[in-house]
Amino acid sequence: MINAGEGLALAWRTWREAAEHALYGPGGFYRREQPAGHFRTSVHVSTLFAGAVAQLAEACRARTVVDVGAGRGELLVALRQHGIGSTLVGVDVSPRPPGLPTDVQWTAQLPDQLTDVLVIANEWLDDVPVDVVEVDAAGHARLVLVDPASGAEQLGGEPDAADVEWLARWWPLDGAAPSRRAEIGRPRDEAWADVVRRVHDGVVVAVDYYHLRADRPPFGSLTGYRDGRTVPPIPNGSCNITAHVALDACEAAGAAAGVRASLLTTQRQALRALGVDALLPPREFAVSRPREYLDAVARASQATELLDPSGLGRFGWLVQTVGRPLPAPLAAFLPPTRSP
Ligand SMILES: C[S@@+](CC[C@H](N)C(=O)[O-])C[C@H]1O[C@@H](n2cnc3c(N)ncnc32)[C@H](O)[C@@H]1O
């Protein structure tokens, strides 16, 4: 717990309020033109990621691909480069990126009544602000308040009934020692359920840093990112504020919103099922086909990063369907978490 110095006039807010304002308020971190280099996602690591999404779109026969939290539109551009013929739509609160091809649509509002659609949200949910609670000396969970200017924290009141219920179900703190923390993922569940409800027929995929009920981080995962590096999370608009996602809770929210089938797995498994592998080419190609050999070695190295079980490969893939079964490549390799 960071303590505020005595005598300072601080404007305490809950973490959700403070991050909402810092990221998405007037002049907020994401309201400005997307700052390059603040984050490096799977999309930036390799076009193999877009290739896998293109493969999934084809398996879904998606006439439209919607990228929620599309950032600077890199995934959509890479999908077009992969030759995907679907209508491409980027959804982001940030302005349309300069130079985005004119045949790529861009909107701040997720469309409604989506049919024959693949919706992908890569590293979106971790940027949906959440409240933080901390166990006090008497063993009660109290909201953590933060001063946006300095990042100083103090404990506030108890969370409201809906959040208490969420905590009991998804991140119980009964008997937890003082200073243990939890991040209340209810806004992510609601955001995800909203996506599901807008789909009439299709597949929705969230890819993100995640944890499950059995292995929540004892002190939470709230982090700041600036210029691609982790920094103390100060909600003053100078850095991104993110926290890992309780994807099991999102999965249940999606189920309650009407999904037909559901799969929660790792990026490593999902990408492998979609044909990404890190196999090196035969050594003799180095002499007989040097150009191809070098390209294949570069691809294998990028695939290694995407599949790394202690890095991006550890990300979660939540795949849910509305009005149809799981797409064949995923269903063939991986058992569904929930099925009709
Ligand atoms: C970490 S970036 C990920 C960008 C991109 N998906 C990628 O993989 O590179 C998260 C993005 O989500 C966007 N975002 C957050 N909340 C949003 C909302 N409610 N509606 C639309 N976009 C949102 C942010 O503006 C930001 O561009």
The ligand as an ORCA input file, in Angstrom:
! r2SCAN-3c Opt
* xyz 0 1
  C      -3.998     -2.591    -25.404
  S      -4.880     -1.897    -26.698
  C      -4.982     -3.284    -27.787
  C      -4.962     -2.894    -29.233
  C      -5.021     -4.029    -30.257
  N      -6.169     -4.887    -30.036
  C      -3.769     -4.832    -30.290
  O      -3.819     -6.039    -30.050
  O      -2.707     -4.265    -30.588
  C      -6.542     -1.760    -26.087
  C      -7.460     -0.943    -26.966
  O      -8.800     -1.040    -26.480
  C      -9.441      0.209    -26.720
  N     -10.650      0.303    -25.890
  C     -10.743      0.244    -24.565
  N     -12.028      0.337    -24.149
  C     -12.773      0.437    -25.262
  C     -14.180      0.546    -25.497
  N     -15.055      0.560    -24.501
  N     -14.603      0.615    -26.754
  C     -13.720      0.587    -27.775
  N     -12.368      0.487    -27.619
  C     -11.899      0.413    -26.379
  C      -8.352      1.215    -26.400
  O      -8.620      2.473    -26.961
  C      -7.125      0.519    -27.015
  O      -6.939      0.917    -28.345
*
